[in-house]
Amino acid sequence: MVLVSGTNRLAAAIEERLRGAGAAIGRLSDDPAALTAAALADATALVLASDDDAGNVDMALTTRRLRPGLPLVIRLFDRRLGAYVRATLTGAVILSMSSVAAPVLARETLHALRAGQGGAAHGIAGAPATAANRPRRGSRLRFDRVLLGAALALAGVMAAGTAFFTKTLGLRALDALYFVWTTVMTVGYGDITLRGAPDSAKLVGMVLMLVGAAFMAVLFAFFTSWVMTQRQDALKGRVRVRWKGHVVLAGGGHMGIGVAERLARAGRRIVVIERDEDRPHIEMLRDAGHRVIIADATRAEILELAGVRRAAALVALTDADPTNLHIALLARAQRPDLAIVMRAESAELSAYVNERKDAVAVSSLAVTADEFARNALRAARGSALLDAVADA
């Protein structure tokens, strides 16, 4: 009997495949404190498929103490922890969704690139890729209304001041503009003064100093904000990618780094879009030489920033099926001939997307459950054979 521990979708999918293969199945609590020798007595293999790395390790170590020779198939997300357990715990197979599905996603991406998959005949689910649903070019300037209003008001004040001092002081227009400019900028070289000017000119000059200082404070505040925004965008990688033939990955988690490694080994340049700047893999991706953009890949302008129009492929790898489909369809609208691969936990959604040829969809849940079940069956048969030899 193969015991399965876990209450998530992966554990249910593994159990379904084991039953389909004719194996006897037992369910086990994922609480290490509830694990007993009696619960393990009839087991030929134990699958630990919980989402909790620490819990799975505790279960594995407790099992080793109670049944030293029982084969284990363990789900572990953390690579270092997985490597340690693999090296120190005999008879244990260490797997994760990313370690199983990432090679499949990378392989499908490379296959789509070789085959020239793009689905040019398919727009966004009934909406052709026309100029109406394409993102606007990022090069178009966008002006802040407050900043634009302040600049225009300052220009108006300076024009009025120039006209006033031209008439009042008898200055040439350029000299009057020069005087107004030095007053607004609070420089005041002293070459033109209001000492002997009429009182009205002195009052206008005082107002001009006050208004000019206020306007300059606003303009400098906006300029400083713009500089800081540009700096933050640069730090977060939000700089237009001008590569050609690269692969855009939406999602920089465990799956993203696994796919990036394999595509990079195949000679592809990688641009990763990740929304969460606290992801631990971001620095690993950057250290590997990949471009990382901290932004939301569900926004058309971010895909444009990542160079989707010049890319060879896009791979959507977030943890949410609707998000991956949204990204895939958005990219299809920008580039109808783009090779697109998406991760989908749902086998039904994966089959539907593949049938429509909107993208190449891979069910990470299905391929991972298949691999867990395959290893569990292999381990269980080996254990049963050893028990039969021992009984003989």
C-alpha positions in Angstrom: 0.0 0.0 0.0 1.2 3.5 -0.9 0.6 6.1 1.7 -0.1 9.7 0.6 0.3 12.6 3.0 -1.1 16.0 2.1 -4.5 17.8 1.8 -3.8 19.9 -1.3 -4.6 19.5 -5.0 -1.2 17.8 -5.7 -1.8 15.1 -3.2 -5.3 14.5 -4.6 -3.9 14.3 -8.1 -1.1 11.9 -7.1 -3.7 9.6 -5.4 -5.9 9.7 -8.5 -3.0 8.5 -10.7 -1.9 5.8 -8.2 -5.5 4.5 -8.1 -5.6 4.5 -11.9 -2.4 2.4 -11.9 -4.1 -0.2 -9.7 -2.1 0.6 -6.6 -3.6 0.3 -3.1 -3.8 3.7 -1.5 -3.9 5.0 2.1 -4.2 8.5 3.3 -2.0 9.8 6.1 -2.3 12.9 8.2 0.4 15.5 7.6 1.0 16.0 11.3 4.3 14.4 12.3 3.0 13.9 15.9 0.3 11.6 14.7 2.7 9.4 12.8 3.0 5.9 14.4 4.7 2.6 13.5 1.2 1.0 13.2 0.2 3.5 10.5 3.3 2.6 8.5 3.2 -1.1 9.1 1.6 -2.1 5.7 3.1 0.7 3.6 5.3 -0.1 0.6 6.1 3.6 0.0 5.2 7.0 1.5 4.5 10.2 -0.5 4.9 13.4 1.4 3.1 16.0 -0.8 2.3 18.8 1.7 3.1 22.4 0.8 5.1 22.7 4.1 8.8 21.9 3.7 9.5 21.7 7.4 6.5 19.4 8.0 7.6 17.1 5.1 11.1 16.9 6.5 9.8 16.1 10.0 7.5 13.4 8.6 10.4 11.9 6.6 12.7 11.8 9.7 10.0 10.4 11.9 9.3 7.7 9.2 13.0 6.9 9.0 13.0 6.3 12.8 9.9 4.1 12.7 10.4 2.3 9.4 14.1 2.7 8.4 13.7 1.0 5.0 10.5 2.5 3.8 10.9 4.3 0.4 10.0 8.0 0.5 8.9 10.5 -2.2 9.2 14.0 -0.7 8.0 17.3 -2.0 10.5 20.1 -1.0 10.5 23.6 -2.5 13.8 24.8 -1.0 16.7 23.7 -3.3 19.4 23.7 -0.6 17.2 21.8 1.8 16.3 19.3 -0.9 20.0 18.8 -1.8 20.8 18.2 1.9 18.0 15.6 2.4 18.8 13.9 -0.9 22.5 13.5 0.2 21.8 12.4 3.8 18.6 10.4 3.7 18.9 7.1 1.8 16.0 5.8 -0.1 14.4 9.2 -0.6 13.4 10.8 -3.8 13.2 14.6 -3.6 10.8 16.4 -6.0 9.0 19.7 -6.3 6.6 21.2 -8.8 9.3 23.5 -10.2 11.9 20.8 -10.5 9.4 18.6 -12.4 7.5 21.2 -14.5 10.3 23.7 -15.3 12.1 21.3 -17.6 8.8 20.5 -19.4 8.0 24.2 -19.8 11.5 25.0 -21.0 11.3 22.1 -23.5 8.0 23.2 -24.8 9.3 26.7 -25.2 12.3 25.6 -27.2 10.1 23.3 -29.3 7.7 26.2 -30.0 10.7 28.4 -31.0 12.0 25.7 -33.4 8.5 25.1 -34.8 7.8 28.8 -35.2 4.7 28.5 -33.2 2.9 31.8 -32.9 -0.7 31.3 -33.7 -0.9 34.3 -36.1 -4.4 33.2 -37.0 -5.5 33.6 -33.5 -6.2 36.9 -31.8 -7.5 37.4 -28.3 -10.3 35.0 -28.0 -12.4 36.4 -30.7 -10.7 39.9 -30.9 -8.2 40.3 -33.6 -4.9 42.1 -32.9 -5.7 45.5 -34.3 -4.4 48.9 -33.6 -7.3 49.4 -31.2 -6.0 46.8 -28.7 -2.3 47.5 -29.1 -0.6 49.4 -26.3 0.4 53.0 -27.0 4.0 53.6 -27.7 5.9 54.2 -24.5 7.9 57.0 -26.1 4.8 59.3 -26.1 5.4 62.1 -23.5 3.0 62.4 -20.6 2.7 65.7 -18.8 1.6 66.2 -15.2 -1.3 68.7 -15.3 -0.1 70.5 -12.1 3.4 70.8 -13.4 2.2 72.0 -16.8 -0.1 74.5 -15.2 2.7 75.8 -13.0 5.1 76.2 -15.9 2.5 78.0 -18.0 1.6 80.3 -15.1 5.2 81.1 -14.5 5.7 81.8 -18.2 2.6 84.1 -18.1 4.0 86.0 -15.0 7.4 86.4 -16.7 5.8 87.7 -19.9 3.6 90.2 -18.0 6.6 91.3 -15.9 8.7 91.8 -19.0 6.0 93.9 -20.6 5.5 96.0 -17.4 9.2 96.7 -16.9 9.8 97.5 -20.6 7.2 100.2 -20.3 7.9 101.4 -16.7 11.7 101.4 -16.8 12.2 102.1 -20.5 14.2 98.9 -20.9 14.6 96.9 -24.1 12.4 93.8 -24.1 15.4 91.5 -23.7 16.8 93.6 -20.9 13.4 93.6 -19.2 13.2 89.8 -19.6 16.7 89.4 -18.2 15.7 91.5 -15.2 12.5 89.5 -14.6 14.5 86.2 -15.0 17.1 87.2 -12.4 14.4 88.4 -10.0 12.4 85.1 -10.3 15.6 83.1 -9.9 16.5 85.2 -6.9 19.9 85.9 -8.3 19.8 89.7 -8.6 23.2 90.7 -10.0 22.6 94.3 -9.2 23.2 95.6 -12.8 19.5 96.6 -13.0 17.8 97.7 -9.8 14.6 99.3 -8.7 16.2 101.8 -6.3 15.2 104.9 -8.3 12.1 103.3 -9.9 8.5 104.3 -9.2 6.7 102.7 -6.2 4.5 100.7 -8.6 7.6 99.1 -10.1 9.0 98.3 -6.6 5.7 96.7 -5.6 5.5 94.7 -8.8 9.1 93.6 -8.2 8.3 92.4 -4.7 5.3 90.5 -5.9 7.5 89.0 -8.7 10.1 87.8 -6.1 7.4 86.1 -4.0 5.5 84.5 -6.9 8.8 83.5 -8.6 10.1 81.8 -5.5 6.8 79.9 -5.1 6.8 78.8 -8.7 10.5 77.8 -8.6 9.8 75.7 -5.4 7.1 73.8 -7.2 9.2 73.3 -10.4 12.2 72.1 -8.4 9.9 69.7 -6.4 8.6 68.2 -9.6 12.0 67.9 -11.0 13.4 66.2 -7.9 10.4 63.8 -8.0 11.0 63.0 -11.7 14.7 62.3 -11.0 13.8 60.0 -8.1 11.2 58.2 -10.2 13.7 57.7 -12.9 16.2 56.3 -10.3 13.6 54.0 -8.9 12.6 52.7 -12.3 16.3 52.0 -13.1 16.8 50.2 -9.8 13.7 48.1 -10.5 14.8 47.4 -14.1 11.9 49.4 -15.6 14.1 50.4 -18.6 13.1 49.6 -22.1 14.6 46.4 -23.4 15.9 46.8 -26.9 17.1 43.2 -27.4 15.8 41.1 -30.3 15.0 37.4 -30.2 15.0 37.1 -26.4 12.5 35.2 -24.2 10.3 37.1 -21.8 9.4 35.2 -18.6 6.4 36.5 -16.5 7.1 35.2 -13.0 10.4 35.0 -11.1 9.7 32.3 -8.5 10.9 28.7 -8.3 9.4 27.9 -11.7 10.8 31.0 -13.3 14.4 30.5 -12.2 14.2 26.8 -13.3 12.9 27.7 -16.8 15.4 30.6 -17.1 18.4 28.4 -16.3 17.4 25.9 -19.0 16.6 28.5 -21.7 19.9 30.3 -20.9 21.8 27.0 -21.4 20.1 26.8 -24.8 21.7 30.2 -25.7 18.6 32.3 -25.1 18.7 35.8 -23.5 16.1 36.1 -20.8 14.0 39.0 -19.5 12.1 38.3 -16.3 9.1 40.3 -15.2 8.3 39.8 -11.5 5.8 41.8 -9.5 7.1 41.1 -6.0 10.5 42.8 -5.4 11.0 40.7 -2.3 11.2 37.4 -4.1 14.4 35.7 -3.0 15.2 34.6 -6.6 15.5 38.1 -8.1 19.2 38.5 -7.1 19.9 35.0 -8.3 18.4 35.8 -11.7 20.3 39.1 -12.0 23.6 37.4 -10.9 23.0 34.9 -13.7 23.0 37.8 -16.2 19.2 38.0 -16.8 17.3 41.2 -17.1 14.7 41.5 -14.3 11.9 44.1 -14.4 10.0 44.6 -11.1 6.5 45.3 -12.4 3.1 43.8 -13.2 3.2 41.7 -16.3 -0.6 42.0 -16.7 -0.2 45.6 -17.9 0.3 46.1 -21.7 2.9 48.8 -21.2 5.1 46.5 -19.1 5.1 43.8 -21.8 6.0 46.6 -24.3 8.8 47.7 -21.9 10.1 44.1 -21.9 10.3 44.1 -25.7 7.6 41.6 -26.4 7.2 43.0 -30.0 10.9 42.0 -30.7 11.0 38.9 -28.5 11.1 35.3 -29.7 8.8 33.9 -27.1 6.9 34.7 -23.9 6.4 32.2 -21.0 3.8 32.9 -18.4 4.8 31.3 -15.1 2.9 32.9 -12.2 1.1 30.9 -9.6 -2.3 31.9 -10.8 -3.9 30.3 -14.0 -6.1 33.4 -14.7 -3.1 35.7 -14.5 -1.1 33.5 -16.9 -3.9 33.4 -19.4 -4.4 37.1 -19.1 -0.6 37.7 -19.8 -0.7 35.2 -22.7 -3.6 36.8 -24.4 -2.2 40.3 -23.8 1.0 39.3 -25.5 -0.9 37.6 -28.3 -2.6 41.0 -29.0 0.7 42.7 -29.2 2.4 40.0 -31.3 0.0 37.6 -33.1 3.0 35.5 -34.3 4.7 35.3 -30.9 5.6 31.8 -29.5 3.7 31.7 -26.2 3.9 29.0 -23.5 1.9 29.3 -20.3 1.7 27.4 -17.0 -1.7 26.2 -15.9 -2.4 24.1 -12.9 -5.8 23.2 -14.2 -5.6 20.3 -16.7 -9.0 21.4 -18.2 -7.8 24.9 -18.9 -4.5 23.6 -20.3 -6.4 21.3 -22.7 -8.8 24.1 -23.7 -6.0 26.6 -24.4 -4.1 24.0 -26.4 -7.2 23.1 -28.4 -7.7 26.7 -29.4 -4.0 27.2 -30.1 -4.0 30.5 -28.1 -0.8 29.3 -26.5 1.1 26.1 -25.6 -0.3 25.3 -22.1 1.4 22.9 -19.7 -0.4 21.7 -16.6 2.2 21.9 -13.9 0.0 20.0 -11.5 -0.6 17.1 -14.0 3.1 16.6 -15.0 4.2 16.9 -11.3 1.5 14.4 -10.1 2.6 12.0 -12.9 6.2 12.2 -11.8 5.3 11.7 -8.1 3.1 8.7 -8.9 5.7 7.2 -11.2 8.4 7.4 -8.5 6.0 6.1 -5.8 5.0 3.1 -7.9 8.7 2.4 -8.7 9.6 2.6 -5.0 6.6 0.6 -3.9 7.3 -2.3 -6.4 11.0 -2.4 -5.3 10.0 -2.5 -1.7 7.4 -5.2 -2.3 10.1 -7.2 -4.1 12.5 -6.9 -1.2 9.8 -7.9 1.2 9.0 -11.0 -0.9 12.7 -11.9 -1.0 12.9 -11.5 2.8 9.8 -13.6 3.4 11.2 -16.4 1.2 
